[in-house]
């Protein structure tokens, strides 16, 4: 029990190992408040599951390997798995970045993180940390991430402008953000690429590349965050107009 307590000391107290309510805390200070940002002018999908499909199928498509290659993830990096859910990428990234690196598994659903803490303990993954965020703020330490991934989660972010703005604070200079989603309406658990480009551009992100992924895994859009000089004030962010593809 003490080993697990040490492994998840930034998030889950000892009660998580015993099935009791866990003492879940935040890794970072709060960012800009939600009310300072515009709301999305399109539907937001409900969070319905901690996993999109079976891990065996995802492995058969080499989802994790292809993502790591396209984002040039390497040993020693600190990577944020934003919306980690059941931890498919957290587990694989933990092994990739190795003992000199770390993974911060972030989610807004407490029960998902508790289950993931147990999983990483069983697998003896000691380089995983945890962060319980809020719908408008991932609550991560400033300049802590070499890269961040959001895999089939962007369409479920209730306050995307605030969330991505606050996520930018956690990214180191030169860091990249990889967003995986499907080319379908947000109400159908996807994000049309043009809508994604518009919303991230509104916050100040710059698109680096877009890749089509194998099978039904969708696309990977890679962005660089706004630098300090390019950061807009929340009041200057203008929400993208709702479009038919986002219905």
C-alpha positions in Angstrom: 0.0 0.0 0.0 2.8 2.4 0.8 4.3 1.8 -2.7 1.1 2.9 -4.3 0.8 5.9 -2.0 4.2 7.0 -3.2 3.5 6.4 -6.8 0.3 8.5 -6.8 1.3 11.0 -4.1 0.4 13.9 -6.4 -3.1 12.7 -6.9 -4.5 9.8 -5.0 -4.3 9.1 -1.3 -3.9 5.7 0.3 -7.7 5.3 0.4 -7.7 4.6 -3.4 -6.0 1.3 -2.8 -8.7 0.2 -0.4 -11.6 1.3 -2.6 -12.6 4.3 -0.5 -13.0 7.9 -1.7 -9.6 9.2 -2.6 -8.0 12.6 -1.7 -7.5 14.0 -5.2 -5.5 17.2 -5.5 -4.3 19.4 -8.3 -0.7 19.6 -9.6 -0.8 23.2 -10.7 -2.4 26.6 -9.7 -5.6 27.7 -11.3 -5.4 29.5 -14.7 -7.8 32.0 -16.1 -11.4 31.6 -14.9 -13.9 30.1 -17.2 -16.2 33.2 -17.2 -13.4 35.2 -18.8 -13.5 33.2 -22.0 -16.1 32.7 -24.7 -18.2 29.5 -24.7 -18.1 27.3 -27.8 -20.8 28.1 -30.4 -21.4 24.4 -31.2 -22.4 21.2 -29.3 -20.1 19.7 -26.7 -20.2 15.8 -26.6 -20.8 14.1 -23.3 -18.1 12.1 -21.6 -19.4 8.5 -22.0 -16.5 6.2 -21.6 -12.8 6.1 -20.4 -11.8 4.2 -23.6 -12.7 4.6 -27.2 -12.2 1.0 -28.3 -10.3 -2.1 -27.2 -6.6 -1.8 -26.6 -6.0 -4.9 -28.7 -7.5 -3.2 -31.7 -5.7 0.0 -31.1 -2.4 -1.9 -30.8 -3.1 -3.7 -34.1 -3.2 -0.3 -35.8 0.0 0.7 -33.9 -1.9 3.8 -32.7 0.5 4.6 -29.9 3.6 4.0 -31.9 2.5 6.1 -34.8 1.5 9.0 -32.6 4.9 8.8 -30.8 6.8 8.8 -34.1 4.9 11.7 -35.6 5.3 13.8 -32.5 8.9 12.8 -32.1 8.4 11.7 -28.5 11.6 10.4 -26.9 13.0 9.0 -23.7 13.5 11.6 -21.0 10.5 13.8 -22.0 7.6 14.8 -19.9 4.4 14.2 -21.8 0.9 15.2 -20.8 -1.9 12.7 -21.6 -4.8 15.1 -21.5 -8.1 13.3 -21.0 -6.2 10.1 -20.1 -9.3 8.0 -19.4 -8.4 4.3 -19.0 -4.8 5.1 -19.7 -4.1 3.5 -23.1 -1.5 6.1 -24.0 -0.4 6.7 -20.5 0.9 3.2 -20.1 2.6 3.1 -23.4 4.1 6.6 -23.0 5.4 5.6 -19.6 7.5 2.9 -21.1 8.6 5.1 -24.0 9.9 8.1 -22.0 11.5 5.7 -19.5 12.9 6.3 -16.0 14.4 9.7 -16.9 11.1 10.9 -18.3 7.5 11.1 -16.9 3.9 11.1 -18.0 1.3 13.3 -16.4 -2.1 11.6 -16.8 -4.7 14.4 -16.6 -8.5 14.0 -16.6 -11.6 15.8 -15.3 -13.2 12.6 -14.1 -12.0 11.5 -10.7 -13.0 7.8 -11.0 -11.0 7.4 -14.2 -7.8 8.7 -12.5 -8.3 6.4 -9.5 -8.7 3.4 -11.7 -5.7 4.4 -13.7 -3.6 4.9 -10.6 -4.4 1.3 -9.6 -3.5 0.1 -13.1 -0.1 1.9 -13.2 0.6 0.5 -9.7 -0.1 -3.1 -10.9 2.2 -2.5 -13.8 4.9 -1.0 -11.6 5.0 2.2 -13.7 6.7 4.6 -11.3 7.1 7.6 -13.7 3.4 8.4 -14.0 1.9 11.4 -12.1 -1.7 12.4 -12.0 -3.7 15.6 -12.3 -7.4 16.2 -11.8 -8.4 19.1 -13.9 -11.5 21.2 -14.5 -13.6 21.6 -17.7 -11.9 25.0 -18.3 -8.4 24.2 -16.9 -6.1 21.2 -16.9 -4.5 22.5 -13.7 -0.9 21.6 -14.6 2.4 23.2 -13.5 3.8 26.0 -15.6 6.3 25.0 -18.2 6.2 21.3 -17.2 5.5 19.5 -20.5 7.7 18.8 -23.5 4.5 17.6 -25.4 0.8 17.0 -24.8 -1.6 14.7 -26.5 -5.4 14.9 -26.6 -6.7 11.7 -28.1 -10.5 11.6 -29.0 -11.2 14.0 -26.2 -11.2 17.5 -27.7 -15.0 17.3 -28.6 -15.8 16.6 -24.9 -14.0 19.7 -23.5 -16.8 21.9 -22.2 -14.8 25.1 -22.3 -12.3 24.6 -25.1 -11.1 28.2 -25.4 -10.3 28.4 -21.7 -8.9 24.9 -21.5 -6.5 25.3 -24.4 -5.5 28.8 -23.2 -4.7 27.4 -19.7 -3.0 24.3 -21.2 -0.5 26.6 -23.0 0.9 27.7 -19.7 2.0 24.2 -19.0 4.0 23.8 -22.2 7.7 24.4 -22.4 9.2 26.5 -25.2 9.2 24.4 -28.4 6.6 22.0 -27.1 3.9 20.6 -29.4 0.3 19.6 -28.9 -1.1 16.6 -30.8 -4.8 16.3 -31.1 -6.4 13.1 -32.5 -10.0 13.2 -33.5 -12.5 12.1 -36.2 -13.8 14.1 -39.1 -17.4 14.1 -37.9 -19.7 16.6 -36.0 -18.8 17.3 -32.4 -22.3 16.0 -31.4 -21.2 12.6 -32.9 -17.9 12.5 -30.9 -15.6 14.1 -33.5 -14.2 17.5 -34.5 -14.2 18.7 -38.1 -10.6 19.7 -38.8 -11.6 23.1 -40.0 -13.4 23.8 -36.7 -10.4 22.6 -34.7 -8.1 24.9 -36.7 -10.4 27.8 -36.1 -10.8 27.3 -32.4 -7.1 26.8 -31.7 -6.2 29.7 -33.9 -8.6 31.8 -31.9 -6.5 31.0 -28.8 -3.2 31.7 -30.6 -2.0 28.2 -31.5 -0.3 27.7 -34.8 -0.9 24.5 -36.9 2.3 22.6 -37.6 1.1 19.6 -39.5 -1.9 17.3 -40.0 -1.6 13.5 -40.6 -4.2 10.9 -41.5 -4.1 7.9 -39.2 -4.7 4.2 -40.0 -8.0 2.5 -39.8 -10.8 4.5 -38.1 -8.5 6.4 -35.7 -9.0 9.7 -37.6 -6.5 12.5 -37.9 -3.6 13.8 -35.9 -3.3 17.6 -35.9 -0.1 19.1 -34.5 0.0 22.6 -33.0 2.5 24.8 -31.4 1.2 26.9 -28.5 1.3 30.7 -28.4 4.4 32.2 -26.9 4.2 34.7 -24.2 4.3 37.6 -26.7 1.5 36.0 -28.8 -0.8 35.2 -25.9 -4.2 37.0 -26.2 -6.1 38.2 -23.3 -9.2 36.0 -22.7 -11.5 38.9 -23.6 -9.9 39.2 -27.0 -10.7 35.6 -28.0 -13.6 35.4 -30.4 -15.5 32.1 -30.6 -15.8 30.4 -34.0 -19.2 30.5 -35.5 -21.2 27.3 -35.4 -21.0 25.4 -38.7 -23.1 22.6 -40.1 -20.3 20.1 -39.7 -20.3 20.8 -35.9 -24.0 20.2 -35.4 
